[in-house]
Amino acid sequence: MLKRWADFARFLDDGRLCLTNNAAERALRGIALGRRNWIFAGSQRGADRAAVMLTLLTTARLNDVDPQAWLADVLARIADLPASRLHELLPWEWKRLRAVEKHL
């Protein structure tokens, strides 16, 4: 523990960091409750797609972004966006850019 003290104490310097993983566990609770339904994913590839979509939607929710609005905008814009600007589509960046556009 002493060797990793700096990493352990990071939450003291950055108020966004949480000491527990309760938020992540709460986000996964709905997935665990529906696990009987997940056996019908059809294939490993289908299960992988479901996992990716759940990860994207949960990430949007954890960043206080409406998942439906975010995903609709991302799907509409991603084809025309250069690879160097793909980071703008991440939920936290998307939210920040929307706030900036509202102020203009």
N, C-alpha and C positions, 0 to 999 in steps of 0.2 A: 504494500500500500504506500509506503514512503517513497518508493521509486516513481509512483504514478500520482503523487499528491497534486501536482500542478493540473493534471487532467481532471482529477476528482473535484478540485476546488474551483473549476471554471465557472460553475453556476453562480459563484459569488460575484464574479466580474460581469457576467452577462445575464441580466434578469430574464431573458427569453428562454434560457435553459432550465429545464425542470429537473428536480432531484430524483423524481420517480418516473416510471414509464406508464403511469396510470392512463394518460391520454391515449397512448397507443393501444393499450389493452381494451379500453372502452370502444375504440374504433373497430377493433377486431371482434368484439362481442357479437355483433350482428352477423358476421360471417360464420362464427362458431355456431350460433343458433340455427343457421340455415344449412349446416353441413350435410344433412340428409339430402337436401336438394342438389348439392354439388356433385353427387355421384352420377347425375344425369348430364354431365357436361358433354358426353358423347365420345370424347377422345382426350388424349393427353394434350393435343394442340388446342382443343376447345377449353380445357381447364386452364392452360397457360394464358389464353386470351382473356378468360374471365378474371384471372388473377391480375393481369395488367390493367384491365378496366377498373377493377375494384381499387387498385392502388392509385390510379389517376383520380378517381372520384373522391377517395378518402383524403388524398393530398389536397385537393381543392377545398373540401370541407374544413380540414384542419387549418387552412389559411383564410378562412372566412370568405370564401368565394363560392358563388352559386354554381354548383357543378354543371347544371344544364346550360346556363348562359356561357360559361367558360368553354365547355366542350363544343358547343355550337359555333362559337367564334373561332376556336382553334381549328376545327375541321374546315371552316370556310376560308381561313387565311393560310393554312400551312402549305398548300401547294404553290402559292405565289411568293412565299417568304424565302429569302436566301438563307442558306445554312448558317451564315455568320450571325443571323438575327433570330435563330430558333429559340434562344434563351428567353426572348420576350414572351414566349407562349407558356412559360412555366407559371403556375398559379400565382405565386407571390409577385412576379414581375408583371404579369397581366393585370393584377389588381392595382399595383402601383402606377402603371401606365394609364389605366382607366381613370384613376384619381387625378392624375396630371391633366388628362384631356378634359375632364369636367371643369377644372379651374381655368382653362384657357378660353 
